[in-house]
Amino acid sequence: QVQLVESGGGLVQPGGSLRLSCAASGRIFSIYNMGWYRQAPGKQRELVARITSGGSTNYVDSVKGRFTISRDNAKNTVYLQMNSLKPEDTAVYYCNADIVSGLRLTYWGQGTQVTVSS
């Protein structure tokens, strides 16, 4: 059974920083793309950032220059460093990963709340 477990969310003031982590565990042979999505109340879930197994990254325009995605393949973990946070970054953040565990499937974490407010 493969699981993704997120951590690092919380309440932060505008301009502050948070670092999200997402660790994959279970019967894992390999991990391809890993990513972070977010969903704000009343809005659709959107892709925030994605990183390939080779380290290539892409970001949604609204976070470019403020957020950085990275991964530690030895730990099966993906990170999202979020700087210069804005109130509009408030959302539940979900990680996902394309994992080969017998079959290649996309797995999702349970979500972690990020609230940016003074």
C-alpha atoms as one frame of an Amber mdcrd trajectory, in Angstrom:
protein
   0.000   0.000   0.000   1.475   3.324  -1.103   0.830   6.421   0.976   1.698
  10.091   0.628   1.902  11.987   3.910   2.134  15.759   3.916   3.341  18.071
   6.652   4.307  21.694   7.156   1.088  23.627   6.694  -0.171  26.243   9.100
  -0.990  29.878   9.694   1.477  32.521   8.530   1.379  36.283   8.102   1.568
  37.876   4.657   5.171  37.990   3.505   6.084  34.961   5.579   7.367  31.546
   4.571   6.383  27.926   4.946   7.913  24.683   3.783   5.685  21.768   2.883
   6.939  18.194   2.780   5.369  15.088   1.295   6.858  11.652   1.896   5.879
   8.563  -0.071   5.997   5.197   1.653   5.095   1.623   0.934   6.000  -0.788
  -1.829   7.641   1.642  -4.271   9.750   0.679  -7.270  10.095   4.117  -8.790
   8.569   7.603  -8.710   8.116   9.740 -11.783   6.516  13.196 -11.638   5.779
  14.697  -8.227   3.712  17.789  -7.727   1.790  20.133  -5.495  -1.787  21.253
  -6.114  -4.002  23.564  -4.114  -7.680  24.172  -3.705  -9.146  27.312  -2.221
 -12.764  27.450  -0.988 -15.153  27.655  -3.911 -12.411  27.166  -6.483 -11.151
  24.287  -8.557  -7.999  22.433  -7.640  -5.037  23.867  -9.530  -1.507  22.730
 -10.199   1.000  24.838  -8.269   4.289  23.177  -9.186   5.588  19.954 -10.668
   8.992  18.280 -10.755  10.078  15.385 -12.931  12.301  12.520 -11.856  15.142
  14.307 -13.626  14.587  17.531 -11.734  12.836  19.659 -14.361  10.273  21.979
 -12.832   7.296  24.065 -13.843   5.126  26.484 -11.872   1.824  28.240 -12.181
   2.463  31.886 -13.071   1.090  33.220  -9.777   3.848  31.556  -7.706   6.850
  31.961  -9.993   9.745  33.568  -8.163   8.166  32.896  -4.758   7.769  29.102
  -4.541  10.395  26.430  -5.134   9.692  22.736  -5.603  12.405  20.170  -4.939
  12.705  16.459  -4.267  14.937  14.033  -2.450  14.789  10.790  -4.381  16.611
   8.854  -1.668  13.840   9.776   0.764  10.946   9.589  -1.738  10.046  13.104
  -0.618   8.966  16.257  -2.399   9.129  19.739  -0.873   7.517  23.069  -1.579
   9.308  26.116  -0.205   6.862  29.000  -0.163   8.206  32.528   0.356   6.580
  35.952   0.222   3.218  34.370   0.933   0.067  36.281   0.060  -3.508  35.926
   1.346  -4.484  34.540  -2.049  -2.152  31.584  -1.419  -4.565  30.393   1.266
  -5.768  26.916   0.322  -5.532  23.243   1.086  -2.334  21.991  -0.528  -2.152
  18.450  -1.869   0.854  16.553  -3.112   0.656  13.923  -5.786   3.067  11.519
  -7.372   3.194   9.039 -10.237   4.435   5.883  -8.555   5.243   2.440  -9.867
   4.151  -0.169  -7.358   3.321  -3.043  -9.603   1.279  -0.684 -11.782   2.038
   2.981 -12.466  -0.639   5.005 -10.681  -1.154   8.555  -9.448  -1.399   8.894
  -5.696  -2.609  11.848  -3.620  -1.840  13.037  -0.130  -4.536  13.947   2.368
  -3.968  17.681   2.086  -2.538  20.287   4.438  -4.084  23.666   5.182  -2.089
  26.812   4.468  -3.612  30.042   5.753  -2.018  33.419   5.046  -3.547  36.085
   7.224  -2.603  38.931   9.503
